[in-house]
């Protein structure tokens, strides 16, 4: 069914009238790569609009692309398609926005466009009103919105209205599904930082893609709204820098809004092989060659080996575990999060 999915992906890193960023271009490209991968979103490339800061970068804010009009043109393409196809576009719409952002009102995240300045914050796009419009219109059965940007309070900025007139399909409201994910809560800031791949990424997007690439898979291999939400709430803070964890202005968890009705199962994707992650168990020299067992949270033995010192390496799926060397009365509980290699010290 993914052949009926569509997406608009926006990453703005260059702001001539504001400070520029390092992460949004990387993040938008990475999200695009997941969307179009056969083992990811599997969305046809022809149905994904990718909008990035141009190269070479503009030097003046006036007219600097992308502007709000560039984004609304992408929305108009979907509207034109629906009008030509009896009010239907496809199964699922993905909207992804990354860059500088703010909150002109409570629970309203806005992405600043490249032509914004401190005095021109009206140059923005509101994510949720557009996602809601496509949800109400019935153009899609499912709408997904991800926004990796700050939500600092700019109460003096008038929210830019969406440019569509009202289209409401009440059947869509009853049967449709939504998942909205924001990198911060209202009034909080987002963080970008260099990650293990040597590139700068937004913390929310980095965690999100780890989850979508398998870390949030449930026991059946499905990545659902529930499993994705649970994983992000539990693990996004683990990607933050130590300084960010101490900063009260930086969000420690995302703001997620999704369908909780068990009759409306929302599956993002299914991984055919549940991924495993490297675990390094640091073993005292005196315990070398002694039996080492790893038990799941159901107390099922998932690994039984002779301990090697100083490190015993294993590959385990995401979950909670207990490592024990009974002969030496050693045990240690640990979690495999899927964010990266795990180190376990007795």
C-alpha positions as CSV (number, residue, x, y, z in Angstrom):
1,X,0.0,0.0,0.0
2,X,3.0,2.3,0.3
3,X,2.7,3.0,-3.4
4,X,-0.2,5.2,-2.5
5,X,1.8,7.3,0.1
6,X,3.0,10.8,-0.4
7,X,5.4,13.1,1.5
8,X,6.7,16.6,1.7
9,X,10.1,16.9,3.4
10,X,11.6,20.3,4.3
11,X,15.0,21.0,5.9
12,X,16.2,24.6,6.2
13,X,19.7,25.2,7.4
14,X,20.6,28.5,5.9
15,X,19.1,31.7,7.3
16,X,20.7,34.9,6.0
17,X,18.7,37.0,8.5
18,X,19.2,34.6,11.5
19,X,21.9,32.2,12.7
20,X,22.2,29.3,10.3
21,X,22.0,25.6,11.4
22,X,24.0,22.5,10.7
23,X,21.5,19.7,11.2
24,X,18.3,20.3,9.1
25,X,19.9,19.4,5.8
26,X,21.3,16.2,7.1
27,X,18.1,15.3,8.9
28,X,15.8,16.0,6.0
29,X,18.0,14.0,3.6
30,X,18.1,11.1,6.1
31,X,14.4,11.2,6.6
32,X,13.9,11.2,2.8
33,X,16.3,8.2,2.5
34,X,14.2,6.3,5.1
35,X,10.9,7.3,3.4
36,X,12.1,6.0,0.0
37,X,13.9,2.9,1.1
38,X,12.3,-0.5,0.4
39,X,12.9,-1.5,4.0
40,X,11.7,1.8,5.3
41,X,8.7,3.9,4.3
42,X,8.8,2.5,0.8
43,X,7.2,5.7,-0.7
44,X,7.8,6.1,-4.4
45,X,10.4,8.8,-5.0
46,X,8.1,10.5,-7.5
47,X,5.7,11.2,-4.7
48,X,8.1,12.7,-2.3
49,X,8.9,16.5,-2.5
50,X,12.3,17.2,-0.9
51,X,12.9,20.9,-0.2
52,X,16.3,22.0,1.1
53,X,18.4,25.1,1.4
54,X,20.1,25.8,-1.9
55,X,23.8,25.8,-2.7
56,X,25.4,28.2,-2.9
57,X,23.6,29.7,0.1
58,X,21.8,33.0,-0.3
59,X,23.5,36.0,1.4
60,X,20.4,38.2,1.9
61,X,17.2,37.4,3.6
62,X,14.9,39.1,1.2
63,X,13.4,36.4,-1.0
64,X,15.8,33.7,0.3
65,X,14.6,30.2,-0.5
66,X,12.7,28.3,0.6
67,X,10.0,30.8,1.2
68,X,6.5,30.0,2.5
69,X,5.2,30.0,-1.1
70,X,7.6,27.2,-1.9
71,X,5.9,25.0,0.8
72,X,2.4,26.0,-0.1
73,X,3.1,25.1,-3.8
74,X,3.9,21.6,-2.6
75,X,0.6,21.5,-0.8
76,X,-1.2,22.8,-3.9
77,X,0.2,19.9,-5.9
78,X,-1.7,17.5,-3.6
79,X,-4.8,19.6,-3.7
80,X,-4.7,19.6,-7.5
81,X,-4.2,15.8,-7.6
82,X,-7.2,15.3,-5.2
83,X,-9.4,17.5,-7.4
84,X,-8.5,15.4,-10.4
85,X,-9.1,12.1,-8.6
86,X,-12.5,12.5,-6.9
87,X,-11.1,14.0,-3.7
88,X,-8.6,11.3,-2.9
89,X,-4.8,11.4,-3.1
90,X,-3.6,8.3,-1.3
91,X,-3.2,6.2,1.8
92,X,-0.8,8.2,3.9
93,X,0.8,11.7,3.9
94,X,4.1,12.4,5.6
95,X,5.0,16.0,6.5
96,X,8.5,16.6,7.9
97,X,9.8,20.0,8.8
98,X,13.2,20.9,10.3
99,X,14.9,24.2,10.9
100,X,14.4,27.2,13.1
101,X,11.1,27.4,14.8
102,X,8.9,29.1,17.4
103,X,5.5,29.0,18.9
104,X,3.2,31.9,18.0
105,X,0.5,30.4,20.2
106,X,0.0,27.6,22.7
107,X,0.7,24.2,21.1
108,X,1.3,25.7,17.7
109,X,4.8,24.9,16.2
110,X,5.9,27.1,13.3
111,X,8.8,26.5,11.0
112,X,10.6,29.7,10.1
113,X,11.4,30.1,6.4
114,X,14.8,31.1,5.0
115,X,13.6,34.7,4.4
116,X,12.7,35.2,8.0
117,X,14.5,37.8,10.2
118,X,13.9,38.9,13.8
119,X,11.4,41.5,12.5
120,X,9.9,39.2,9.8
121,X,8.8,36.1,11.8
122,X,5.6,36.1,9.8
123,X,7.7,34.3,7.2
124,X,6.7,30.9,8.6
125,X,4.6,27.8,8.1
126,X,2.4,26.2,10.8
127,X,2.7,22.5,10.7
128,X,-0.3,21.3,12.7
129,X,-3.0,23.4,10.9
130,X,-1.9,22.0,7.5
131,X,-1.7,18.4,8.8
132,X,-5.2,18.9,10.3
133,X,-6.5,20.2,7.1
134,X,-5.3,17.2,5.1
135,X,-6.7,14.9,7.8
136,X,-10.2,16.6,7.7
137,X,-10.3,16.8,3.9
138,X,-10.2,13.0,3.5
139,X,-7.5,13.3,0.8
140,X,-5.5,10.7,2.9
141,X,-6.5,7.9,5.3
142,X,-3.5,8.7,7.5
143,X,-1.5,11.8,8.2
144,X,1.9,11.9,9.8
145,X,3.6,15.1,10.9
146,X,7.1,15.4,12.3
147,X,8.6,18.8,13.3
148,X,12.2,19.1,14.6
149,X,12.4,22.8,15.6
150,X,12.2,25.0,18.7
151,X,8.9,26.1,20.2
152,X,10.0,29.3,21.9
153,X,7.2,31.7,22.7
154,X,6.8,34.5,20.1
155,X,3.5,35.7,21.4
156,X,3.7,39.0,19.4
157,X,3.9,37.1,16.0
158,X,0.5,36.6,14.3
159,X,0.1,33.0,13.2
160,X,0.2,32.7,9.4
161,X,-3.2,31.3,8.3
162,X,-3.3,28.3,6.0
163,X,-4.2,29.2,2.5
164,X,-6.9,26.6,1.9
165,X,-10.6,27.0,2.3
166,X,-12.5,24.6,4.5
167,X,-12.9,21.0,3.2
168,X,-14.3,18.6,5.7
169,X,-15.1,14.9,5.1
170,X,-16.8,13.6,8.2
171,X,-16.1,10.0,7.3
172,X,-12.4,10.9,7.4
173,X,-12.7,12.3,10.9
174,X,-14.4,9.0,12.1
175,X,-12.0,6.6,10.3
176,X,-8.8,8.5,9.7
177,X,-5.6,8.1,11.7
178,X,-3.0,10.7,12.8
179,X,0.5,10.7,14.3
180,X,2.0,14.1,15.1
181,X,5.5,14.3,16.6
182,X,7.2,17.5,17.8
183,X,10.8,17.6,18.9
184,X,9.9,19.9,21.8
185,X,7.0,20.8,24.0
186,X,5.6,24.3,23.9
187,X,8.0,27.1,25.1
188,X,11.0,24.7,24.9
189,X,14.1,24.6,22.7
190,X,15.4,21.8,20.5
191,X,19.0,20.7,20.3
192,X,21.3,19.7,17.4
193,X,24.6,18.1,18.0
194,X,27.3,16.0,16.4
195,X,26.4,12.3,16.5
196,X,28.3,9.1,16.1
197,X,28.3,9.3,12.3
198,X,30.4,12.5,12.6
199,X,27.5,14.7,11.3
200,X,25.3,17.2,13.1
201,X,21.7,16.1,13.6
202,X,18.6,17.3,15.5
203,X,18.2,15.1,18.6
204,X,14.6,14.4,17.9
205,X,15.2,13.3,14.2
206,X,18.2,11.3,15.2
207,X,16.2,9.3,17.8
208,X,13.2,9.1,15.4
209,X,15.1,7.5,12.6
210,X,16.8,5.1,15.0
211,X,13.3,4.1,16.1
212,X,11.9,3.8,12.6
213,X,14.8,1.7,11.4
214,X,14.0,-1.0,13.9
215,X,14.7,0.2,17.5
216,X,11.0,0.7,18.1
217,X,9.8,-2.6,16.6
218,X,7.6,-4.7,18.8
219,X,7.9,-8.4,19.2
220,X,6.2,-9.0,15.8
221,X,8.5,-6.6,14.0
222,X,5.8,-4.0,13.6
223,X,6.7,-0.3,14.3
224,X,3.3,1.0,15.5
225,X,2.2,4.4,16.8
226,X,2.3,3.0,20.3
227,X,5.7,1.3,20.0
228,X,7.2,4.4,18.4
229,X,5.7,6.7,21.0
230,X,6.8,4.6,23.9
231,X,10.3,4.3,22.5
232,X,10.7,8.1,21.9
233,X,9.4,9.0,25.3
234,X,11.8,6.6,26.9
235,X,14.9,7.3,24.8
236,X,15.1,10.7,23.2
237,X,16.7,12.2,26.4
238,X,19.5,9.6,26.0
239,X,20.6,11.4,22.8
240,X,20.9,14.8,24.4
241,X,24.3,16.2,25.4
242,X,25.2,16.4,29.1
243,X,24.8,20.2,29.0
244,X,21.4,20.0,27.4
245,X,20.2,17.6,30.1
246,X,21.0,20.3,32.6
247,X,19.4,23.1,30.6
248,X,15.8,23.8,31.7
249,X,15.0,25.4,28.3
250,X,15.8,22.4,26.3
251,X,13.1,19.7,26.0
252,X,14.0,16.3,27.4
253,X,11.2,14.4,25.6
254,X,9.1,15.0,22.5
255,X,5.5,16.1,22.3
256,X,3.5,13.3,20.6
257,X,-0.1,13.2,19.6
258,X,-1.4,10.0,18.2
259,X,-4.4,7.6,17.9
260,X,-4.8,5.6,21.0
261,X,-7.9,3.7,19.9
262,X,-6.9,0.0,19.8
263,X,-9.4,-0.4,16.9
264,X,-7.3,2.0,14.8
265,X,-4.0,0.2,14.5
266,X,-1.4,2.4,13.0
267,X,1.6,0.6,11.6
268,X,4.5,2.7,10.2
269,X,6.4,-0.2,8.8
270,X,7.4,-3.8,9.5
271,X,11.0,-5.0,9.8
272,X,11.4,-8.5,8.5
273,X,14.3,-9.2,10.8
274,X,14.1,-7.8,14.3
275,X,17.4,-5.9,14.7
276,X,20.1,-6.9,17.2
277,X,22.5,-4.5,18.8
278,X,26.0,-4.9,20.2
279,X,26.4,-5.4,23.9
280,X,29.8,-5.3,25.7
281,X,29.8,-7.0,29.1
282,X,32.8,-6.0,31.0
283,X,34.0,-9.1,33.0
284,X,36.5,-9.1,35.9
285,X,39.7,-11.1,35.3
286,X,38.8,-13.5,38.1
287,X,35.6,-14.4,36.3
288,X,37.2,-15.4,33.0
289,X,35.9,-18.7,31.6
290,X,33.1,-18.9,34.2
291,X,29.6,-19.4,32.9
292,X,27.8,-16.2,31.9
293,X,24.1,-16.1,31.4
294,X,21.8,-13.4,30.0
295,X,18.1,-13.6,30.9
296,X,15.3,-11.6,29.3
297,X,12.7,-9.7,31.4
298,X,10.6,-12.9,31.3
299,X,13.6,-14.7,32.9
300,X,14.2,-16.7,29.7
301,X,17.9,-17.5,29.1
302,X,18.8,-15.7,25.8
303,X,22.5,-16.3,26.0
304,X,24.8,-18.7,27.8
305,X,28.5,-18.5,27.2
306,X,31.9,-18.8,28.9
307,X,32.8,-15.3,30.1
308,X,35.8,-13.8,28.4
309,X,37.8,-11.0,30.2
310,X,38.0,-8.1,29.9
311,X,34.9,-8.0,27.6
312,X,32.3,-10.5,26.4
313,X,30.5,-9.3,23.3
314,X,26.9,-10.3,22.4
315,X,24.2,-9.2,20.0
316,X,20.7,-8.8,21.5
317,X,17.4,-7.3,20.4
318,X,16.1,-4.3,22.2
319,X,14.7,-5.0,25.7
320,X,15.5,-5.4,29.4
321,X,18.0,-8.0,30.5
322,X,19.9,-9.5,33.4
323,X,23.5,-10.6,33.1
324,X,24.8,-13.0,35.7
325,X,27.9,-15.0,36.6
326,X,26.5,-17.1,39.3
327,X,29.8,-18.7,40.4
328,X,31.0,-15.3,41.4
329,X,27.7,-14.0,42.7
330,X,27.7,-11.2,40.0
331,X,24.5,-9.9,38.4
332,X,23.6,-6.7,36.6
333,X,20.4,-5.6,35.0
334,X,20.6,-3.5,31.8
335,X,18.6,-2.3,28.8
336,X,19.3,-2.5,25.1
337,X,17.8,0.7,23.8
338,X,18.7,0.4,20.1
339,X,20.5,3.8,20.2
340,X,23.9,2.2,19.9
341,X,26.3,-0.2,21.5
342,X,25.6,-0.9,25.2
343,X,28.2,-1.3,27.9
344,X,27.4,-3.4,30.9
345,X,29.7,-3.3,34.0
346,X,29.3,-5.7,37.0
